[in-house]
Amino acid sequence: MEKKPNIAFFGTPDRAVIALDALKRAGMMPSLVITQPDRPQGRKLILTPPPAKVWAEKEGVSVLQPENLADKTFKKTLVDGKFDFFVVVAYGKIIKQDILDMPRFGSINLHASLLPRLRGASPIETAILTDERPTGVTIILMDKFMDHGPILAQAEVATPHWPLPAEELARLLCERGGELLVESMKGIMTGSIKPIEQDHSKATLAKKIAKEDGLMDLSADAYKNFLKWNAYKTWPKSYMFVGAEKTRVTITDAAFEEGRFVIKKVIPEGKKEMTWTEFERGNK
């Protein structure tokens, strides 16, 4: 293989950082990280940098945070960088074809499903919600359509148990996906990997998750509620409204035991975490 590729990495959340760590371990550090702008977070709306930016600054990698990818200065920076690859992992913005075509070897994407299944914004959460197994990761050569490009590499990923909370499953998938990113770039550079078109007739969609999707119906199927709690544990979290005053209660720990969805711990709005037993005792 020729020299290490010059990589620009597009990614934003913790899941992107897992892939960045895999590239670092393989000696394929990106020379530029493109991520979302800092956003207000929390009750106090404190301006907070995305995890990919935090990682890049710690590693001494240059960072760009364009609000608009059509910005001429931003696009000129990408052209002047003479990149071999753009690597995209959970970036959160649509990247148009003129940018995807800039690198010498194209733009590749780590998608956390076995494409063409679960194209879209929430493959990990949707796999848990729909009890879809096996699960895995796919590396594609990107085109202008969402998660549509030809496959470079794909692998099923074993889990220690099922279901896992979304962030635990994301860690497993993105760690394996990071390895596949490295293998794919090497294969493209040496000519040993040939892209294979997806079977588009088998495509399914993973919709974008909304905050209100976390609302629980405790009269619903118990196992489906347990799947939902795992899928939404980090965000938007699973919650319900309790009592005459409709107090919002977030479920922080739960289990599936003897066919029942068992709530272990909760955070009532405005209060600290407590066991479900303590909450019930105080709200009879």
C-alpha positions as a Markdown table, in Angstrom:
| # | Residue | x | y | z |
|---|---|---|---|---|
| 1 | Met | 0.0 | 0.0 | 0.0 |
| 2 | Glu | 1.1 | 3.5 | -0.7 |
| 3 | Lys | 1.5 | 6.2 | 2.0 |
| 4 | Lys | -1.1 | 6.9 | 4.6 |
| 5 | Pro | -4.1 | 8.6 | 3.1 |
| 6 | Asn | -5.0 | 12.2 | 3.8 |
| 7 | Ile | -8.4 | 12.1 | 5.5 |
| 8 | Ala | -11.0 | 14.7 | 6.3 |
| 9 | Phe | -13.5 | 13.3 | 8.8 |
| 10 | Phe | -17.1 | 14.4 | 9.0 |
| 11 | Gly | -18.8 | 13.5 | 12.3 |
| 12 | Thr | -20.4 | 14.9 | 15.4 |
| 13 | Pro | -21.6 | 12.8 | 18.4 |
| 14 | Asp | -19.9 | 10.2 | 20.7 |
| 15 | Arg | -20.5 | 7.5 | 18.1 |
| 16 | Ala | -18.3 | 9.4 | 15.7 |
| 17 | Val | -15.5 | 9.6 | 18.3 |
| 18 | Ile | -15.5 | 5.8 | 18.6 |
| 19 | Ala | -14.7 | 5.6 | 14.9 |
| 20 | Leu | -12.1 | 8.4 | 15.3 |
| 21 | Asp | -10.4 | 6.3 | 18.0 |
| 22 | Ala | -10.3 | 3.3 | 15.6 |
| 23 | Leu | -8.7 | 5.4 | 12.9 |
| 24 | Lys | -6.1 | 6.7 | 15.4 |
| 25 | Arg | -5.3 | 3.1 | 16.5 |
| 26 | Ala | -4.7 | 2.1 | 12.9 |
| 27 | Gly | -2.4 | 5.0 | 12.3 |
| 28 | Met | -4.9 | 6.8 | 10.0 |
| 29 | Met | -5.5 | 10.0 | 11.9 |
| 30 | Pro | -7.5 | 12.5 | 9.9 |
| 31 | Ser | -5.8 | 15.8 | 9.2 |
| 32 | Leu | -9.2 | 17.7 | 9.5 |
| 33 | Val | -12.4 | 17.1 | 11.4 |
| 34 | Ile | -15.6 | 18.7 | 10.2 |
| 35 | Thr | -18.4 | 18.8 | 12.8 |
| 36 | Gln | -21.5 | 20.6 | 13.7 |
| 37 | Pro | -21.4 | 24.1 | 15.3 |
| 38 | Asp | -21.5 | 24.3 | 19.1 |
| 39 | Arg | -25.1 | 24.2 | 20.4 |
| 40 | Pro | -26.8 | 25.3 | 23.6 |
| 41 | Gln | -27.5 | 22.3 | 25.9 |
| 42 | Gly | -29.1 | 21.5 | 29.2 |
| 43 | Arg | -31.5 | 23.5 | 31.2 |
| 44 | Lys | -29.2 | 26.5 | 31.3 |
| 45 | Leu | -28.6 | 26.3 | 27.6 |
| 46 | Ile | -24.8 | 26.4 | 27.9 |
| 47 | Leu | -23.0 | 26.6 | 24.5 |
| 48 | Thr | -21.4 | 23.1 | 24.2 |
| 49 | Pro | -18.9 | 21.8 | 21.6 |
| 50 | Pro | -19.8 | 18.5 | 20.0 |
| 51 | Pro | -17.8 | 15.4 | 21.1 |
| 52 | Ala | -15.9 | 15.2 | 17.7 |
| 53 | Lys | -14.6 | 18.7 | 18.3 |
| 54 | Val | -13.5 | 17.9 | 21.8 |
| 55 | Trp | -11.6 | 14.9 | 20.5 |
| 56 | Ala | -10.0 | 16.8 | 17.6 |
| 57 | Glu | -8.8 | 19.6 | 19.9 |
| 58 | Lys | -7.4 | 17.0 | 22.4 |
| 59 | Glu | -5.5 | 15.3 | 19.5 |
| 60 | Gly | -4.3 | 18.5 | 17.9 |
| 61 | Val | -6.4 | 18.0 | 14.7 |
| 62 | Ser | -7.8 | 21.0 | 12.9 |
| 63 | Val | -11.5 | 21.5 | 13.2 |
| 64 | Leu | -14.1 | 23.3 | 11.0 |
| 65 | Gln | -17.7 | 23.8 | 12.1 |
| 66 | Pro | -19.6 | 25.2 | 9.0 |
| 67 | Glu | -23.2 | 26.1 | 9.5 |
| 68 | Asn | -23.6 | 26.0 | 5.7 |
| 69 | Leu | -21.8 | 23.4 | 3.6 |
| 70 | Ala | -22.3 | 25.6 | 0.6 |
| 71 | Asp | -20.1 | 28.3 | 2.0 |
| 72 | Lys | -17.4 | 29.1 | -0.6 |
| 73 | Thr | -14.6 | 29.5 | 1.8 |
| 74 | Phe | -15.3 | 26.2 | 3.4 |
| 75 | Lys | -15.5 | 24.4 | 0.1 |
| 76 | Lys | -12.2 | 26.0 | -1.0 |
| 77 | Thr | -10.6 | 24.7 | 2.1 |
| 78 | Leu | -11.7 | 21.2 | 1.2 |
| 79 | Val | -10.4 | 21.5 | -2.4 |
| 80 | Asp | -7.1 | 23.0 | -1.2 |
| 81 | Gly | -6.6 | 20.1 | 1.3 |
| 82 | Lys | -6.2 | 17.6 | -1.6 |
| 83 | Phe | -7.8 | 14.9 | 0.5 |
| 84 | Asp | -7.7 | 11.2 | -0.5 |
| 85 | Phe | -10.9 | 10.4 | 1.4 |
| 86 | Phe | -13.8 | 12.0 | 3.2 |
| 87 | Val | -14.9 | 9.7 | 6.0 |
| 88 | Val | -18.5 | 10.3 | 7.3 |
| 89 | Val | -19.8 | 8.9 | 10.5 |
| 90 | Ala | -23.0 | 10.4 | 12.1 |
| 91 | Tyr | -22.3 | 13.9 | 10.8 |
| 92 | Gly | -25.9 | 15.1 | 10.9 |
| 93 | Lys | -26.0 | 17.2 | 7.7 |
| 94 | Ile | -26.7 | 16.2 | 4.1 |
| 95 | Ile | -23.5 | 16.4 | 2.1 |
| 96 | Lys | -24.2 | 17.2 | -1.6 |
| 97 | Gln | -22.5 | 15.4 | -4.5 |
| 98 | Asp | -20.1 | 18.2 | -5.4 |
| 99 | Ile | -18.5 | 17.8 | -2.0 |
| 100 | Leu | -18.6 | 14.0 | -2.0 |
| 101 | Asp | -16.7 | 14.0 | -5.3 |
| 102 | Met | -13.8 | 16.1 | -4.1 |
| 103 | Pro | -11.5 | 13.5 | -2.6 |
| 104 | Arg | -9.2 | 11.5 | -4.8 |
| 105 | Phe | -10.8 | 8.2 | -3.8 |
| 106 | Gly | -14.3 | 9.4 | -2.9 |
| 107 | Ser | -16.3 | 9.7 | 0.2 |
| 108 | Ile | -17.1 | 6.7 | 2.4 |
| 109 | Asn | -19.6 | 6.3 | 5.2 |
| 110 | Leu | -19.9 | 4.1 | 8.2 |
| 111 | His | -23.6 | 3.1 | 8.6 |
| 112 | Ala | -24.7 | 1.2 | 11.7 |
| 113 | Ser | -26.9 | -1.4 | 10.0 |
| 114 | Leu | -26.7 | -4.2 | 7.5 |
| 115 | Leu | -27.6 | -2.1 | 4.4 |
| 116 | Pro | -29.9 | -1.9 | 2.6 |
| 117 | Arg | -31.9 | -2.5 | 5.8 |
| 118 | Leu | -32.5 | 0.4 | 8.1 |
| 119 | Arg | -31.3 | 3.3 | 5.9 |
| 120 | Gly | -31.8 | 6.6 | 7.6 |
| 121 | Ala | -31.2 | 8.6 | 10.7 |
| 122 | Ser | -31.7 | 6.0 | 13.5 |
| 123 | Pro | -30.5 | 2.6 | 12.5 |
| 124 | Ile | -29.3 | 1.6 | 16.0 |
| 125 | Glu | -32.4 | 2.7 | 17.8 |
| 126 | Thr | -34.7 | 1.2 | 15.2 |
| 127 | Ala | -32.9 | -2.1 | 15.3 |
| 128 | Ile | -33.6 | -2.3 | 19.0 |
| 129 | Leu | -37.2 | -1.0 | 18.7 |
| 130 | Thr | -38.1 | -3.6 | 16.1 |
| 131 | Asp | -36.0 | -6.4 | 17.6 |
| 132 | Glu | -34.1 | -6.7 | 14.4 |
| 133 | Arg | -31.3 | -9.3 | 14.5 |
| 134 | Pro | -28.6 | -9.9 | 13.4 |
| 135 | Thr | -27.3 | -6.4 | 13.4 |
| 136 | Gly | -24.1 | -5.1 | 12.0 |
| 137 | Val | -22.3 | -2.3 | 10.1 |
| 138 | Thr | -21.7 | -1.4 | 6.5 |
| 139 | Ile | -19.2 | 0.8 | 4.8 |
| 140 | Ile | -20.4 | 2.4 | 1.6 |
| 141 | Leu | -19.1 | 4.7 | -1.2 |
| 142 | Met | -21.4 | 7.6 | -0.8 |
| 143 | Asp | -23.6 | 9.0 | -3.6 |
| 144 | Lys | -26.3 | 11.7 | -3.5 |
| 145 | Phe | -29.0 | 9.5 | -2.1 |
| 146 | Met | -29.3 | 8.6 | 1.6 |
| 147 | Asp | -27.4 | 5.4 | 2.5 |
| 148 | His | -27.8 | 4.3 | -1.1 |
| 149 | Gly | -24.2 | 4.0 | -2.4 |
| 150 | Pro | -22.4 | 0.7 | -3.3 |
| 151 | Ile | -21.1 | -1.5 | -0.4 |
| 152 | Leu | -17.4 | -1.7 | 0.3 |
| 153 | Ala | -17.5 | -3.8 | 3.4 |
| 154 | Gln | -20.1 | -5.3 | 5.7 |
| 155 | Ala | -20.0 | -7.3 | 8.9 |
| 156 | Glu | -22.5 | -8.7 | 11.4 |
| 157 | Val | -21.6 | -7.8 | 15.0 |
| 158 | Ala | -22.3 | -10.2 | 17.9 |
| 159 | Thr | -23.8 | -8.8 | 21.1 |
| 160 | Pro | -23.2 | -10.1 | 24.6 |
| 161 | His | -27.0 | -10.1 | 25.3 |
| 162 | Trp | -30.1 | -8.6 | 23.7 |
| 163 | Pro | -31.4 | -6.0 | 23.8 |
| 164 | Leu | -28.6 | -3.6 | 24.6 |
| 165 | Pro | -29.1 | 0.1 | 25.4 |
| 166 | Ala | -28.5 | 2.1 | 22.2 |
| 167 | Glu | -25.2 | 3.6 | 23.3 |
| 168 | Glu | -23.8 | 0.2 | 24.2 |
| 169 | Leu | -24.8 | -1.2 | 20.8 |
| 170 | Ala | -23.4 | 1.9 | 19.1 |
| 171 | Arg | -20.0 | 1.4 | 20.8 |
| 172 | Leu | -19.9 | -2.2 | 19.5 |
| 173 | Leu | -21.0 | -1.3 | 16.0 |
| 174 | Cys | -18.8 | 1.8 | 15.7 |
| 175 | Glu | -15.7 | 0.0 | 17.0 |
| 176 | Arg | -16.2 | -2.8 | 14.4 |
| 177 | Gly | -17.1 | -0.1 | 11.8 |
| 178 | Gly | -13.9 | 1.8 | 12.5 |
| 179 | Glu | -11.9 | -1.4 | 11.6 |
| 180 | Leu | -13.9 | -1.8 | 8.4 |
| 181 | Leu | -13.3 | 1.9 | 7.5 |
| 182 | Val | -9.5 | 1.2 | 7.7 |
| 183 | Glu | -9.8 | -2.0 | 5.7 |
| 184 | Ser | -12.0 | -0.3 | 3.1 |
| 185 | Met | -9.6 | 2.6 | 2.6 |
| 186 | Lys | -6.7 | 0.2 | 2.2 |
| 187 | Gly | -8.6 | -1.9 | -0.2 |
| 188 | Ile | -9.6 | 1.1 | -2.4 |
| 189 | Met | -6.1 | 2.4 | -2.5 |
| 190 | Thr | -4.7 | -1.0 | -3.5 |
| 191 | Gly | -7.5 | -1.9 | -5.8 |
| 192 | Ser | -8.4 | -5.0 | -3.9 |
| 193 | Ile | -12.0 | -3.9 | -3.0 |
| 194 | Lys | -14.6 | -3.4 | -5.7 |
| 195 | Pro | -17.9 | -1.6 | -4.7 |
| 196 | Ile | -21.0 | -3.8 | -4.9 |
| 197 | Glu | -24.4 | -2.2 | -5.6 |
| 198 | Gln | -27.0 | -2.7 | -2.9 |
| 199 | Asp | -30.2 | -4.6 | -3.5 |
| 200 | His | -32.4 | -1.6 | -3.4 |
| 201 | Ser | -35.6 | -3.7 | -3.4 |
| 202 | Lys | -34.8 | -4.9 | 0.1 |
| 203 | Ala | -34.3 | -1.4 | 1.6 |
| 204 | Thr | -36.1 | -0.4 | 4.8 |
| 205 | Leu | -36.1 | 2.9 | 6.6 |
| 206 | Ala | -35.2 | 4.1 | 10.1 |
| 207 | Lys | -37.0 | 7.3 | 10.8 |
| 208 | Lys | -35.7 | 10.3 | 12.6 |
| 209 | Ile | -36.5 | 10.2 | 16.3 |
| 210 | Ala | -38.5 | 12.9 | 17.9 |
| 211 | Lys | -38.5 | 13.9 | 21.5 |
| 212 | Glu | -42.1 | 12.9 | 22.0 |
| 213 | Asp | -41.3 | 9.4 | 20.8 |
| 214 | Gly | -40.1 | 8.6 | 24.3 |
| 215 | Leu | -43.6 | 8.7 | 25.8 |
| 216 | Met | -44.4 | 5.3 | 27.3 |
| 217 | Asp | -47.7 | 3.4 | 27.5 |
| 218 | Leu | -47.4 | 1.0 | 30.4 |
| 219 | Ser | -50.5 | -0.9 | 29.1 |
| 220 | Ala | -48.6 | -1.8 | 25.9 |
| 221 | Asp | -46.8 | -5.1 | 25.3 |
| 222 | Ala | -44.2 | -5.5 | 28.1 |
| 223 | Tyr | -41.3 | -6.7 | 25.9 |
| 224 | Lys | -41.9 | -3.9 | 23.4 |
| 225 | Asn | -41.8 | -1.4 | 26.2 |
| 226 | Phe | -38.4 | -2.9 | 27.3 |
| 227 | Leu | -37.1 | -2.6 | 23.8 |
| 228 | Lys | -38.3 | 1.0 | 23.7 |
| 229 | Trp | -36.6 | 1.8 | 27.0 |
| 230 | Asn | -33.3 | 0.4 | 25.7 |
| 231 | Ala | -33.6 | 2.2 | 22.4 |
| 232 | Tyr | -34.3 | 5.6 | 24.0 |
| 233 | Lys | -32.2 | 5.3 | 27.2 |
| 234 | Thr | -29.8 | 8.0 | 26.3 |
| 235 | Trp | -32.2 | 10.2 | 24.1 |
| 236 | Pro | -35.0 | 11.1 | 24.1 |
| 237 | Lys | -35.3 | 8.9 | 27.2 |
| 238 | Ser | -38.4 | 7.0 | 28.2 |
| 239 | Tyr | -40.9 | 8.9 | 30.2 |
| 240 | Met | -44.6 | 9.0 | 31.4 |
| 241 | Phe | -47.0 | 11.4 | 33.0 |
| 242 | Val | -48.2 | 10.2 | 36.4 |
| 243 | Gly | -51.1 | 11.3 | 38.7 |
| 244 | Ala | -53.7 | 14.0 | 38.6 |
| 245 | Glu | -51.0 | 16.7 | 38.1 |
| 246 | Lys | -49.5 | 14.8 | 35.2 |
| 247 | Thr | -46.0 | 14.8 | 36.7 |
| 248 | Arg | -43.4 | 13.9 | 34.1 |
| 249 | Val | -41.4 | 10.8 | 35.3 |
| 250 | Thr | -38.3 | 9.6 | 33.4 |
| 251 | Ile | -37.5 | 5.9 | 33.6 |
| 252 | Thr | -33.7 | 5.5 | 34.3 |
| 253 | Asp | -33.5 | 1.8 | 35.0 |
| 254 | Ala | -35.8 | -1.0 | 34.0 |
| 255 | Ala | -35.8 | -4.8 | 33.3 |
| 256 | Phe | -37.8 | -7.5 | 31.6 |
| 257 | Glu | -38.6 | -10.1 | 34.2 |
| 258 | Glu | -41.0 | -13.1 | 33.9 |
| 259 | Gly | -42.8 | -11.5 | 31.0 |
| 260 | Arg | -43.2 | -8.1 | 32.7 |
| 261 | Phe | -41.7 | -4.7 | 32.1 |
| 262 | Val | -40.3 | -3.8 | 35.5 |
| 263 | Ile | -39.4 | -0.2 | 36.3 |
| 264 | Lys | -36.5 | 0.0 | 38.7 |
| 265 | Lys | -35.5 | 3.7 | 39.0 |
| 266 | Val | -37.0 | 7.0 | 38.0 |
| 267 | Ile | -36.4 | 10.7 | 38.0 |
| 268 | Pro | -39.6 | 12.7 | 38.7 |
| 269 | Glu | -39.5 | 16.1 | 37.2 |
| 270 | Gly | -37.7 | 18.5 | 39.5 |
| 271 | Lys | -36.4 | 15.8 | 41.8 |
| 272 | Lys | -33.5 | 13.4 | 42.2 |
| 273 | Glu | -33.3 | 9.8 | 41.0 |
| 274 | Met | -35.2 | 7.4 | 43.2 |
| 275 | Thr | -36.4 | 3.8 | 43.1 |
| 276 | Trp | -39.8 | 3.1 | 41.7 |
| 277 | Thr | -40.9 | 1.8 | 45.1 |
| 278 | Glu | -39.9 | 5.1 | 46.7 |
| 279 | Phe | -41.8 | 7.0 | 44.1 |
| 280 | Glu | -44.9 | 4.9 | 44.5 |
| 281 | Arg | -44.7 | 5.2 | 48.3 |
| 282 | Gly | -44.7 | 9.0 | 48.0 |
| 283 | Asn | -47.4 | 9.2 | 45.4 |
| 284 | Lys | -50.2 | 6.9 | 46.6 |
